[in-house]
Amino acid sequence: MSDLEELKKRVRKLQSRAGNAKMELHDLAEDLPVNWSEIMAVAKKTFQAFVELDAAKRELAALENPT
């Protein structure tokens, strides 16, 4: 499998992970004030998932559109 195909696969996995983290944060927010003490942990996890996804998307864009 080429580097480009591997990176596309990684982006798809990261998109799924980020989507799951987003939903977990959303569900937590809907249930507030229940489990309010988990906000920081869930938010950090969600933030990190999107940081990784953004980096992978930028890398993919650079590979697909070399200038």
Predicted model as a PDB file, atoms N, CA, C, CB and O in Angstrom, pLDDT in the B-factor column:
MODEL        1                                                                  
ATOM      1  N   MET A   1       0.846  -1.170   0.000  1.00 68.00           N  
ATOM      2  CA  MET A   1       0.000   0.000   0.000  1.00 68.00           C  
ATOM      3  C   MET A   1       0.903   1.249   0.000  1.00 68.00           C  
ATOM      4  CB  MET A   1      -0.969  -0.011   1.231  1.00 68.00           C  
ATOM      5  O   MET A   1       1.908   1.299   0.710  1.00 68.00           O  
ATOM      6  N   SER A   2       0.535   2.229  -0.789  1.00 85.00           N  
ATOM      7  CA  SER A   2       1.359   3.430  -0.904  1.00 85.00           C  
ATOM      8  C   SER A   2       1.196   4.318   0.326  1.00 85.00           C  
ATOM      9  CB  SER A   2       0.993   4.212  -2.175  1.00 85.00           C  
ATOM     10  O   SER A   2       0.272   4.152   1.122  1.00 85.00           O  
ATOM     11  N   ASP A   3       2.127   5.270   0.456  1.00 90.00           N  
ATOM     12  CA  ASP A   3       2.059   6.225   1.559  1.00 90.00           C  
ATOM     13  C   ASP A   3       0.754   7.011   1.520  1.00 90.00           C  
ATOM     14  CB  ASP A   3       3.251   7.181   1.512  1.00 90.00           C  
ATOM     15  O   ASP A   3       0.157   7.286   2.561  1.00 90.00           O  
ATOM     16  N   LEU A   4       0.318   7.370   0.318  1.00 91.00           N  
ATOM     17  CA  LEU A   4      -0.906   8.139   0.167  1.00 91.00           C  
ATOM     18  C   LEU A   4      -2.112   7.325   0.641  1.00 91.00           C  
ATOM     19  CB  LEU A   4      -1.089   8.571  -1.296  1.00 91.00           C  
ATOM     20  O   LEU A   4      -2.980   7.845   1.342  1.00 91.00           O  
ATOM     21  N   GLU A   5      -2.160   6.068   0.261  1.00 94.00           N  
ATOM     22  CA  GLU A   5      -3.269   5.206   0.682  1.00 94.00           C  
ATOM     23  C   GLU A   5      -3.257   4.990   2.193  1.00 94.00           C  
ATOM     24  CB  GLU A   5      -3.200   3.855  -0.042  1.00 94.00           C  
ATOM     25  O   GLU A   5      -4.312   4.974   2.828  1.00 94.00           O  
ATOM     26  N   GLU A   6      -2.075   4.825   2.763  1.00 95.00           N  
ATOM     27  CA  GLU A   6      -1.945   4.650   4.210  1.00 95.00           C  
ATOM     28  C   GLU A   6      -2.420   5.898   4.943  1.00 95.00           C  
ATOM     29  CB  GLU A   6      -0.487   4.332   4.590  1.00 95.00           C  
ATOM     30  O   GLU A   6      -3.101   5.804   5.964  1.00 95.00           O  
ATOM     31  N   LEU A   7      -2.060   7.060   4.422  1.00 96.00           N  
ATOM     32  CA  LEU A   7      -2.455   8.311   5.048  1.00 96.00           C  
ATOM     33  C   LEU A   7      -3.966   8.517   4.941  1.00 96.00           C  
ATOM     34  CB  LEU A   7      -1.709   9.487   4.409  1.00 96.00           C  
ATOM     35  O   LEU A   7      -4.591   8.997   5.886  1.00 96.00           O  
ATOM     36  N   LYS A   8      -4.551   8.162   3.812  1.00 96.00           N  
ATOM     37  CA  LYS A   8      -6.008   8.262   3.667  1.00 96.00           C  
ATOM     38  C   LYS A   8      -6.709   7.363   4.681  1.00 96.00           C  
ATOM     39  CB  LYS A   8      -6.440   7.884   2.232  1.00 96.00           C  
ATOM     40  O   LYS A   8      -7.714   7.750   5.278  1.00 96.00           O  
ATOM     41  N   LYS A   9      -6.177   6.173   4.868  1.00 97.00           N  
ATOM     42  CA  LYS A   9      -6.724   5.239   5.841  1.00 97.00           C  
ATOM     43  C   LYS A   9      -6.610   5.818   7.250  1.00 97.00           C  
ATOM     44  CB  LYS A   9      -6.002   3.882   5.754  1.00 97.00           C  
ATOM     45  O   LYS A   9      -7.543   5.711   8.046  1.00 97.00           O  
ATOM     46  N   ARG A  10      -5.476   6.424   7.555  1.00 97.00           N  
ATOM     47  CA  ARG A  10      -5.265   7.041   8.870  1.00 97.00           C  
ATOM     48  C   ARG A  10      -6.239   8.200   9.089  1.00 97.00           C  
ATOM     49  CB  ARG A  10      -3.808   7.538   9.006  1.00 97.00           C  
ATOM     50  O   ARG A  10      -6.789   8.355  10.179  1.00 97.00           O  
ATOM     51  N   VAL A  11      -6.450   9.010   8.054  1.00 98.00           N  
ATOM     52  CA  VAL A  11      -7.384  10.134   8.161  1.00 98.00           C  
ATOM     53  C   VAL A  11      -8.795   9.611   8.453  1.00 98.00           C  
ATOM     54  CB  VAL A  11      -7.376  10.984   6.854  1.00 98.00           C  
ATOM     55  O   VAL A  11      -9.501  10.179   9.287  1.00 98.00           O  
ATOM     56  N   ARG A  12      -9.207   8.548   7.785  1.00 98.00           N  
ATOM     57  CA  ARG A  12     -10.537   7.985   8.029  1.00 98.00           C  
ATOM     58  C   ARG A  12     -10.682   7.508   9.475  1.00 98.00           C  
ATOM     59  CB  ARG A  12     -10.807   6.823   7.063  1.00 98.00           C  
ATOM     60  O   ARG A  12     -11.714   7.727  10.108  1.00 98.00           O  
ATOM     61  N   LYS A  13      -9.638   6.854   9.989  1.00 98.00           N  
ATOM     62  CA  LYS A  13      -9.676   6.391  11.380  1.00 98.00           C  
ATOM     63  C   LYS A  13      -9.730   7.573  12.345  1.00 98.00           C  
ATOM     64  CB  LYS A  13      -8.452   5.510  11.688  1.00 98.00           C  
ATOM     65  O   LYS A  13     -10.465   7.545  13.332  1.00 98.00           O  
ATOM     66  N   LEU A  14      -8.949   8.603  12.053  1.00 98.00           N  
ATOM     67  CA  LEU A  14      -8.944   9.785  12.911  1.00 98.00           C  
ATOM     68  C   LEU A  14     -10.277  10.524  12.841  1.00 98.00           C  
ATOM     69  CB  LEU A  14      -7.804  10.723  12.517  1.00 98.00           C  
ATOM     70  O   LEU A  14     -10.736  11.067  13.845  1.00 98.00           O  
ATOM     71  N   GLN A  15     -10.899  10.549  11.664  1.00 98.00           N  
ATOM     72  CA  GLN A  15     -12.216  11.172  11.541  1.00 98.00           C  
ATOM     73  C   GLN A  15     -13.237  10.445  12.410  1.00 98.00           C  
ATOM     74  CB  GLN A  15     -12.675  11.179  10.072  1.00 98.00           C  
ATOM     75  O   GLN A  15     -14.068  11.076  13.064  1.00 98.00           O  
ATOM     76  N   SER A  16     -13.171   9.141  12.414  1.00 98.00           N  
ATOM     77  CA  SER A  16     -14.077   8.344  13.230  1.00 98.00           C  
ATOM     78  C   SER A  16     -13.831   8.614  14.709  1.00 98.00           C  
ATOM     79  CB  SER A  16     -13.908   6.848  12.922  1.00 98.00           C  
ATOM     80  O   SER A  16     -14.771   8.810  15.479  1.00 98.00           O  
ATOM     81  N   ARG A  17     -12.565   8.623  15.096  1.00 98.00           N  
ATOM     82  CA  ARG A  17     -12.213   8.881  16.494  1.00 98.00           C  
ATOM     83  C   ARG A  17     -12.663  10.271  16.932  1.00 98.00           C  
ATOM     84  CB  ARG A  17     -10.701   8.732  16.699  1.00 98.00           C  
ATOM     85  O   ARG A  17     -13.202  10.443  18.026  1.00 98.00           O  
ATOM     86  N   ALA A  18     -12.439  11.260  16.070  1.00 98.00           N  
ATOM     87  CA  ALA A  18     -12.838  12.629  16.383  1.00 98.00           C  
ATOM     88  C   ALA A  18     -14.360  12.736  16.475  1.00 98.00           C  
ATOM     89  CB  ALA A  18     -12.295  13.605  15.322  1.00 98.00           C  
ATOM     90  O   ALA A  18     -14.883  13.418  17.356  1.00 98.00           O  
ATOM     91  N   GLY A  19     -15.055  12.080  15.589  1.00 98.00           N  
ATOM     92  CA  GLY A  19     -16.512  12.092  15.628  1.00 98.00           C  
ATOM     93  C   GLY A  19     -17.053  11.466  16.898  1.00 98.00           C  
ATOM     94  O   GLY A  19     -18.003  11.975  17.493  1.00 98.00           O  
ATOM     95  N   ASN A  20     -16.454  10.369  17.312  1.00 98.00           N  
ATOM     96  CA  ASN A  20     -16.873   9.717  18.557  1.00 98.00           C  
ATOM     97  C   ASN A  20     -16.602  10.609  19.764  1.00 98.00           C  
ATOM     98  CB  ASN A  20     -16.150   8.372  18.727  1.00 98.00           C  
ATOM     99  O   ASN A  20     -17.428  10.701  20.672  1.00 98.00           O  
ATOM    100  N   ALA A  21     -15.453  11.261  19.771  1.00 98.00           N  
ATOM    101  CA  ALA A  21     -15.108  12.161  20.874  1.00 98.00           C  
ATOM    102  C   ALA A  21     -16.071  13.348  20.912  1.00 98.00           C  
ATOM    103  CB  ALA A  21     -13.648  12.658  20.736  1.00 98.00           C  
ATOM    104  O   ALA A  21     -16.494  13.779  21.985  1.00 98.00           O  
ATOM    105  N   LYS A  22     -16.411  13.865  19.743  1.00 98.00           N  
ATOM    106  CA  LYS A  22     -17.354  14.981  19.663  1.00 98.00           C  
ATOM    107  C   LYS A  22     -18.709  14.578  20.239  1.00 98.00           C  
ATOM    108  CB  LYS A  22     -17.512  15.454  18.202  1.00 98.00           C  
ATOM    109  O   LYS A  22     -19.322  15.344  20.982  1.00 98.00           O  
ATOM    110  N   MET A  23     -19.171  13.395  19.902  1.00 98.00           N  
ATOM    111  CA  MET A  23     -20.461  12.927  20.407  1.00 98.00           C  
ATOM    112  C   MET A  23     -20.416  12.696  21.914  1.00 98.00           C  
ATOM    113  CB  MET A  23     -20.876  11.639  19.692  1.00 98.00           C  
ATOM    114  O   MET A  23     -21.389  12.962  22.619  1.00 98.00           O  
ATOM    115  N   GLU A  24     -19.284  12.201  22.403  1.00 98.00           N  
ATOM    116  CA  GLU A  24     -19.139  12.003  23.842  1.00 98.00           C  
ATOM    117  C   GLU A  24     -19.217  13.350  24.573  1.00 98.00           C  
ATOM    118  CB  GLU A  24     -17.800  11.290  24.160  1.00 98.00           C  
ATOM    119  O   GLU A  24     -19.863  13.459  25.615  1.00 98.00           O  
ATOM    120  N   LEU A  25     -18.565  14.356  24.027  1.00 97.00           N  
ATOM    121  CA  LEU A  25     -18.617  15.694  24.616  1.00 97.00           C  
ATOM    122  C   LEU A  25     -20.035  16.263  24.533  1.00 97.00           C  
ATOM    123  CB  LEU A  25     -17.620  16.635  23.908  1.00 97.00           C  
ATOM    124  O   LEU A  25     -20.517  16.880  25.482  1.00 97.00           O  
ATOM    125  N   HIS A  26     -20.689  16.056  23.411  1.00 98.00           N  
ATOM    126  CA  HIS A  26     -22.060  16.521  23.228  1.00 98.00           C  
ATOM    127  C   HIS A  26     -22.998  15.861  24.236  1.00 98.00           C  
ATOM    128  CB  HIS A  26     -22.533  16.236  21.798  1.00 98.00           C  
ATOM    129  O   HIS A  26     -23.821  16.529  24.861  1.00 98.00           O  
ATOM    130  N   ASP A  27     -22.866  14.553  24.384  1.00 97.00           N  
ATOM    131  CA  ASP A  27     -23.714  13.825  25.326  1.00 97.00           C  
ATOM    132  C   ASP A  27     -23.477  14.294  26.760  1.00 97.00           C  
ATOM    133  CB  ASP A  27     -23.459  12.319  25.216  1.00 97.00           C  
ATOM    134  O   ASP A  27     -24.416  14.430  27.543  1.00 97.00           O  
ATOM    135  N   LEU A  28     -22.222  14.535  27.088  1.00 97.00           N  
ATOM    136  CA  LEU A  28     -21.890  15.043  28.419  1.00 97.00           C  
ATOM    137  C   LEU A  28     -22.544  16.404  28.648  1.00 97.00           C  
ATOM    138  CB  LEU A  28     -20.359  15.147  28.596  1.00 97.00           C  
ATOM    139  O   LEU A  28     -23.105  16.663  29.712  1.00 97.00           O  
ATOM    140  N   ALA A  29     -22.466  17.262  27.643  1.00 96.00           N  
ATOM    141  CA  ALA A  29     -23.046  18.599  27.758  1.00 96.00           C  
ATOM    142  C   ALA A  29     -24.562  18.530  27.927  1.00 96.00           C  
ATOM    143  CB  ALA A  29     -22.692  19.440  26.529  1.00 96.00           C  
ATOM    144  O   ALA A  29     -25.139  19.304  28.691  1.00 96.00           O  
ATOM    145  N   GLU A  30     -25.197  17.620  27.228  1.00 97.00           N  
ATOM    146  CA  GLU A  30     -26.654  17.491  27.335  1.00 97.00           C  
ATOM    147  C   GLU A  30     -27.103  17.060  28.723  1.00 97.00           C  
ATOM    148  CB  GLU A  30     -27.161  16.502  26.314  1.00 97.00           C  
ATOM    149  O   GLU A  30     -28.199  17.405  29.165  1.00 97.00           O  
ATOM    150  N   ASP A  31     -26.255  16.307  29.402  1.00 96.00           N  
ATOM    151  CA  ASP A  31     -26.625  15.775  30.715  1.00 96.00           C  
ATOM    152  C   ASP A  31     -26.191  16.658  31.881  1.00 96.00           C  
ATOM    153  CB  ASP A  31     -26.032  14.413  30.887  1.00 96.00           C  
ATOM    154  O   ASP A  31     -26.399  16.293  33.038  1.00 96.00           O  
ATOM    155  N   LEU A  32     -25.599  17.799  31.599  1.00 96.00           N  
ATOM    156  CA  LEU A  32     -25.164  18.668  32.690  1.00 96.00           C  
ATOM    157  C   LEU A  32     -26.338  19.071  33.550  1.00 96.00           C  
ATOM    158  CB  LEU A  32     -24.463  19.909  32.148  1.00 96.00           C  
ATOM    159  O   LEU A  32     -27.429  19.294  33.024  1.00 96.00           O  
ATOM    160  N   PRO A  33     -26.160  19.171  34.831  1.00 96.00           N  
ATOM    161  CA  PRO A  33     -24.927  19.188  35.607  1.00 96.00           C  
ATOM    162  C   PRO A  33     -24.418  17.809  36.041  1.00 96.00           C  
ATOM    163  CB  PRO A  33     -25.130  20.024  36.808  1.00 96.00           C  
ATOM    164  O   PRO A  33     -23.419  17.716  36.755  1.00 96.00           O  
ATOM    165  N   VAL A  34     -25.094  16.746  35.617  1.00 96.00           N  
ATOM    166  CA  VAL A  34     -24.608  15.406  35.941  1.00 96.00           C  
ATOM    167  C   VAL A  34     -23.232  15.212  35.297  1.00 96.00           C  
ATOM    168  CB  VAL A  34     -25.614  14.307  35.452  1.00 96.00           C  
ATOM    169  O   VAL A  34     -23.020  15.589  34.145  1.00 96.00           O  
ATOM    170  N   ASN A  35     -22.321  14.636  36.036  1.00 95.00           N  
ATOM    171  CA  ASN A  35     -20.953  14.340  35.569  1.00 95.00           C  
ATOM    172  C   ASN A  35     -20.171  15.575  35.128  1.00 95.00           C  
ATOM    173  CB  ASN A  35     -21.010  13.364  34.423  1.00 95.00           C  
ATOM    174  O   ASN A  35     -19.290  15.475  34.275  1.00 95.00           O  
ATOM    175  N   TRP A  36     -20.478  16.721  35.691  1.00 97.00           N  
ATOM    176  CA  TRP A  36     -19.782  17.951  35.310  1.00 97.00           C  
ATOM    177  C   TRP A  36     -18.272  17.845  35.536  1.00 97.00           C  
ATOM    178  CB  TRP A  36     -20.342  19.134  36.094  1.00 97.00           C  
ATOM    179  O   TRP A  36     -17.495  18.514  34.855  1.00 97.00           O  
ATOM    180  N   SER A  37     -17.857  17.013  36.485  1.00 97.00           N  
ATOM    181  CA  SER A  37     -16.425  16.893  36.790  1.00 97.00           C  
ATOM    182  C   SER A  37     -15.646  16.208  35.663  1.00 97.00           C  
ATOM    183  CB  SER A  37     -16.233  16.116  38.090  1.00 97.00           C  
ATOM    184  O   SER A  37     -14.415  16.222  35.680  1.00 97.00           O  
ATOM    185  N   GLU A  38     -16.322  15.620  34.702  1.00 97.00           N  
ATOM    186  CA  GLU A  38     -15.653  14.953  33.582  1.00 97.00           C  
ATOM    187  C   GLU A  38     -15.411  15.885  32.395  1.00 97.00           C  
ATOM    188  CB  GLU A  38     -16.473  13.766  33.131  1.00 97.00           C  
ATOM    189  O   GLU A  38     -14.783  15.491  31.412  1.00 97.00           O  
ATOM    190  N   ILE A  39     -15.906  17.109  32.486  1.00 97.00           N  
ATOM    191  CA  ILE A  39     -15.827  18.029  31.347  1.00 97.00           C  
ATOM    192  C   ILE A  39     -14.392  18.195  30.845  1.00 97.00           C  
ATOM    193  CB  ILE A  39     -16.399  19.392  31.733  1.00 97.00           C  
ATOM    194  O   ILE A  39     -14.146  18.059  29.646  1.00 97.00           O  
ATOM    195  N   MET A  40     -13.457  18.479  31.719  1.00 98.00           N  
ATOM    196  CA  MET A  40     -12.076  18.737  31.280  1.00 98.00           C  
ATOM    197  C   MET A  40     -11.450  17.514  30.595  1.00 98.00           C  
ATOM    198  CB  MET A  40     -11.216  19.153  32.477  1.00 98.00           C  
ATOM    199  O   MET A  40     -10.794  17.650  29.562  1.00 98.00           O  
ATOM    200  N   ALA A  41     -11.647  16.347  31.159  1.00 97.00           N  
ATOM    201  CA  ALA A  41     -11.052  15.141  30.580  1.00 97.00           C  
ATOM    202  C   ALA A  41     -11.625  14.853  29.197  1.00 97.00           C  
ATOM    203  CB  ALA A  41     -11.278  13.937  31.502  1.00 97.00           C  
ATOM    204  O   ALA A  41     -10.884  14.541  28.265  1.00 97.00           O  
ATOM    205  N   VAL A  42     -12.930  14.958  29.068  1.00 98.00           N  
ATOM    206  CA  VAL A  42     -13.579  14.684  27.788  1.00 98.00           C  
ATOM    207  C   VAL A  42     -13.209  15.760  26.766  1.00 98.00           C  
ATOM    208  CB  VAL A  42     -15.114  14.608  27.962  1.00 98.00           C  
ATOM    209  O   VAL A  42     -12.983  15.456  25.595  1.00 98.00           O  
ATOM    210  N   ALA A  43     -13.150  17.012  27.208  1.00 98.00           N  
ATOM    211  CA  ALA A  43     -12.781  18.106  26.306  1.00 98.00           C  
ATOM    212  C   ALA A  43     -11.341  17.954  25.820  1.00 98.00           C  
ATOM    213  CB  ALA A  43     -12.960  19.461  27.007  1.00 98.00           C  
ATOM    214  O   ALA A  43     -11.060  18.180  24.643  1.00 98.00           O  
ATOM    215  N   LYS A  44     -10.437  17.576  26.705  1.00 98.00           N  
ATOM    216  CA  LYS A  44      -9.033  17.376  26.308  1.00 98.00           C  
ATOM    217  C   LYS A  44      -8.910  16.242  25.297  1.00 98.00           C  
ATOM    218  CB  LYS A  44      -8.156  17.075  27.543  1.00 98.00           C  
ATOM    219  O   LYS A  44      -8.166  16.347  24.322  1.00 98.00           O  
ATOM    220  N   LYS A  45      -9.640  15.165  25.533  1.00 98.00           N  
ATOM    221  CA  LYS A  45      -9.622  14.025  24.613  1.00 98.00           C  
ATOM    222  C   LYS A  45     -10.149  14.444  23.245  1.00 98.00           C  
ATOM    223  CB  LYS A  45     -10.459  12.853  25.176  1.00 98.00           C  
ATOM    224  O   LYS A  45      -9.584  14.076  22.215  1.00 98.00           O  
ATOM    225  N   THR A  46     -11.227  15.211  23.242  1.00 98.00           N  
ATOM    226  CA  THR A  46     -11.822  15.685  21.997  1.00 98.00           C  
ATOM    227  C   THR A  46     -10.872  16.631  21.276  1.00 98.00           C  
ATOM    228  CB  THR A  46     -13.162  16.384  22.270  1.00 98.00           C  
ATOM    229  O   THR A  46     -10.680  16.525  20.065  1.00 98.00           O  
ATOM    230  N   PHE A  47     -10.285  17.543  22.017  1.00 98.00           N  
ATOM    231  CA  PHE A  47      -9.342  18.496  21.437  1.00 98.00           C  
ATOM    232  C   PHE A  47      -8.171  17.758  20.790  1.00 98.00           C  
ATOM    233  CB  PHE A  47      -8.831  19.476  22.514  1.00 98.00           C  
ATOM    234  O   PHE A  47      -7.791  18.070  19.662  1.00 98.00           O  
ATOM    235  N   GLN A  48      -7.601  16.789  21.490  1.00 98.00           N  
ATOM    236  CA  GLN A  48      -6.459  16.046  20.963  1.00 98.00           C  
ATOM    237  C   GLN A  48      -6.838  15.265  19.704  1.00 98.00           C  
ATOM    238  CB  GLN A  48      -5.911  15.091  22.028  1.00 98.00           C  
ATOM    239  O   GLN A  48      -6.043  15.179  18.768  1.00 98.00           O  
ATOM    240  N   ALA A  49      -8.024  14.706  19.674  1.00 98.00           N  
ATOM    241  CA  ALA A  49      -8.468  13.967  18.490  1.00 98.00           C  
ATOM    242  C   ALA A  49      -8.529  14.895  17.277  1.00 98.00           C  
ATOM    243  CB  ALA A  49      -9.850  13.317  18.740  1.00 98.00           C  
ATOM    244  O   ALA A  49      -8.131  14.510  16.177  1.00 98.00           O  
ATOM    245  N   PHE A  50      -9.029  16.117  17.477  1.00 98.00           N  
ATOM    246  CA  PHE A  50      -9.130  17.054  16.364  1.00 98.00           C  
ATOM    247  C   PHE A  50      -7.773  17.636  15.970  1.00 98.00           C  
ATOM    248  CB  PHE A  50     -10.083  18.174  16.720  1.00 98.00           C  
ATOM    249  O   PHE A  50      -7.562  17.959  14.801  1.00 98.00           O  
ATOM    250  N   VAL A  51      -6.859  17.775  16.915  1.00 98.00           N  
ATOM    251  CA  VAL A  51      -5.498  18.213  16.588  1.00 98.00           C  
ATOM    252  C   VAL A  51      -4.841  17.188  15.666  1.00 98.00           C  
ATOM    253  CB  VAL A  51      -4.649  18.411  17.881  1.00 98.00           C  
ATOM    254  O   VAL A  51      -4.239  17.545  14.653  1.00 98.00           O  
ATOM    255  N   GLU A  52      -4.963  15.916  16.027  1.00 98.00           N  
ATOM    256  CA  GLU A  52      -4.366  14.851  15.222  1.00 98.00           C  
ATOM    257  C   GLU A  52      -5.029  14.757  13.847  1.00 98.00           C  
ATOM    258  CB  GLU A  52      -4.479  13.508  15.952  1.00 98.00           C  
ATOM    259  O   GLU A  52      -4.350  14.559  12.839  1.00 98.00           O  
ATOM    260  N   LEU A  53      -6.340  14.897  13.811  1.00 98.00           N  
ATOM    261  CA  LEU A  53      -7.055  14.853  12.537  1.00 98.00           C  
ATOM    262  C   LEU A  53      -6.631  16.011  11.642  1.00 98.00           C  
ATOM    263  CB  LEU A  53      -8.573  14.889  12.768  1.00 98.00           C  
ATOM    264  O   LEU A  53      -6.403  15.814  10.448  1.00 98.00           O  
ATOM    265  N   ASP A  54      -6.525  17.200  12.193  1.00 98.00           N  
ATOM    266  CA  ASP A  54      -6.120  18.366  11.411  1.00 98.00           C  
ATOM    267  C   ASP A  54      -4.718  18.179  10.833  1.00 98.00           C  
ATOM    268  CB  ASP A  54      -6.170  19.633  12.278  1.00 98.00           C  
ATOM    269  O   ASP A  54      -4.483  18.491   9.665  1.00 98.00           O  
ATOM    270  N   ALA A  55      -3.799  17.678  11.632  1.00 98.00           N  
ATOM    271  CA  ALA A  55      -2.429  17.454  11.164  1.00 98.00           C  
ATOM    272  C   ALA A  55      -2.401  16.426  10.031  1.00 98.00           C  
ATOM    273  CB  ALA A  55      -1.534  16.986  12.328  1.00 98.00           C  
ATOM    274  O   ALA A  55      -1.696  16.608   9.039  1.00 98.00           O  
ATOM    275  N   ALA A  56      -3.167  15.354  10.185  1.00 97.00           N  
ATOM    276  CA  ALA A  56      -3.200  14.315   9.158  1.00 97.00           C  
ATOM    277  C   ALA A  56      -3.827  14.847   7.866  1.00 97.00           C  
ATOM    278  CB  ALA A  56      -3.981  13.085   9.663  1.00 97.00           C  
ATOM    279  O   ALA A  56      -3.366  14.521   6.773  1.00 97.00           O  
ATOM    280  N   LYS A  57      -4.879  15.667   7.990  1.00 97.00           N  
ATOM    281  CA  LYS A  57      -5.506  16.247   6.802  1.00 97.00           C  
ATOM    282  C   LYS A  57      -4.549  17.193   6.079  1.00 97.00           C  
ATOM    283  CB  LYS A  57      -6.790  16.991   7.186  1.00 97.00           C  
ATOM    284  O   LYS A  57      -4.514  17.229   4.849  1.00 97.00           O  
ATOM    285  N   ARG A  58      -3.785  17.947   6.838  1.00 97.00           N  
ATOM    286  CA  ARG A  58      -2.806  18.854   6.220  1.00 97.00           C  
ATOM    287  C   ARG A  58      -1.719  18.054   5.490  1.00 97.00           C  
ATOM    288  CB  ARG A  58      -2.165  19.777   7.295  1.00 97.00           C  
ATOM    289  O   ARG A  58      -1.302  18.413   4.389  1.00 97.00           O  
ATOM    290  N   GLU A  59      -1.276  16.981   6.117  1.00 96.00           N  
ATOM    291  CA  GLU A  59      -0.267  16.120   5.501  1.00 96.00           C  
ATOM    292  C   GLU A  59      -0.815  15.491   4.220  1.00 96.00           C  
ATOM    293  CB  GLU A  59       0.187  15.021   6.489  1.00 96.00           C  
ATOM    294  O   GLU A  59      -0.117  15.426   3.208  1.00 96.00           O  
ATOM    295  N   LEU A  60      -2.047  15.036   4.267  1.00 95.00           N  
ATOM    296  CA  LEU A  60      -2.684  14.438   3.096  1.00 95.00           C  
ATOM    297  C   LEU A  60      -2.816  15.467   1.971  1.00 95.00           C  
ATOM    298  CB  LEU A  60      -4.069  13.869   3.467  1.00 95.00           C  
ATOM    299  O   LEU A  60      -2.528  15.163   0.813  1.00 95.00           O  
ATOM    300  N   ALA A  61      -3.241  16.658   2.303  1.00 95.00           N  
ATOM    301  CA  ALA A  61      -3.385  17.711   1.294  1.00 95.00           C  
ATOM    302  C   ALA A  61      -2.034  18.036   0.647  1.00 95.00           C  
ATOM    303  CB  ALA A  61      -3.992  18.984   1.927  1.00 95.00           C  
ATOM    304  O   ALA A  61      -1.957  18.276  -0.558  1.00 95.00           O  
ATOM    305  N   ALA A  62      -0.994  18.040   1.442  1.00 93.00           N  
ATOM    306  CA  ALA A  62       0.347  18.308   0.911  1.00 93.00           C  
ATOM    307  C   ALA A  62       0.801  17.200  -0.045  1.00 93.00           C  
ATOM    308  CB  ALA A  62       1.356  18.453   2.063  1.00 93.00           C  
ATOM    309  O   ALA A  62       1.447  17.478  -1.055  1.00 93.00           O  
ATOM    310  N   LEU A  63       0.469  15.961   0.268  1.00 91.00           N  
ATOM    311  CA  LEU A  63       0.832  14.850  -0.609  1.00 91.00           C  
ATOM    312  C   LEU A  63       0.011  14.840  -1.895  1.00 91.00           C  
ATOM    313  CB  LEU A  63       0.655  13.534   0.123  1.00 91.00           C  
ATOM    314  O   LEU A  63       0.516  14.511  -2.968  1.00 91.00           O  
ATOM    315  N   GLU A  64      -1.258  15.203  -1.766  1.00 90.00           N  
ATOM    316  CA  GLU A  64      -2.133  15.182  -2.935  1.00 90.00           C  
ATOM    317  C   GLU A  64      -1.900  16.377  -3.851  1.00 90.00           C  
ATOM    318  CB  GLU A  64      -3.582  15.150  -2.497  1.00 90.00           C  
ATOM    319  O   GLU A  64      -2.126  16.277  -5.057  1.00 90.00           O  
ATOM    320  N   ASN A  65      -1.458  17.492  -3.310  1.00 89.00           N  
ATOM    321  CA  ASN A  65      -1.277  18.714  -4.085  1.00 89.00           C  
ATOM    322  C   ASN A  65       0.120  19.306  -3.891  1.00 89.00           C  
ATOM    323  CB  ASN A  65      -2.334  19.740  -3.699  1.00 89.00           C  
ATOM    324  O   ASN A  65       0.251  20.413  -3.370  1.00 89.00           O  
ATOM    325  N   PRO A  66       1.157  18.590  -4.299  1.00 82.00           N  
ATOM    326  CA  PRO A  66       2.510  19.128  -4.109  1.00 82.00           C  
ATOM    327  C   PRO A  66       2.711  20.374  -4.997  1.00 82.00           C  
ATOM    328  CB  PRO A  66       3.585  18.038  -4.440  1.00 82.00           C  
ATOM    329  O   PRO A  66       2.418  20.364  -6.193  1.00 82.00           O  
ATOM    330  N   THR A  67       3.215  21.427  -4.373  1.00 75.00           N  
ATOM    331  CA  THR A  67       3.467  22.658  -5.140  1.00 75.00           C  
ATOM    332  C   THR A  67       4.873  23.120  -4.950  1.00 75.00           C  
ATOM    333  CB  THR A  67       2.508  23.764  -4.736  1.00 75.00           C  
ATOM    334  O   THR A  67       5.270  24.138  -5.516  1.00 75.00           O  
TER     335      THR A  67                                                      
ENDMDL                                                                          
END                                                                             
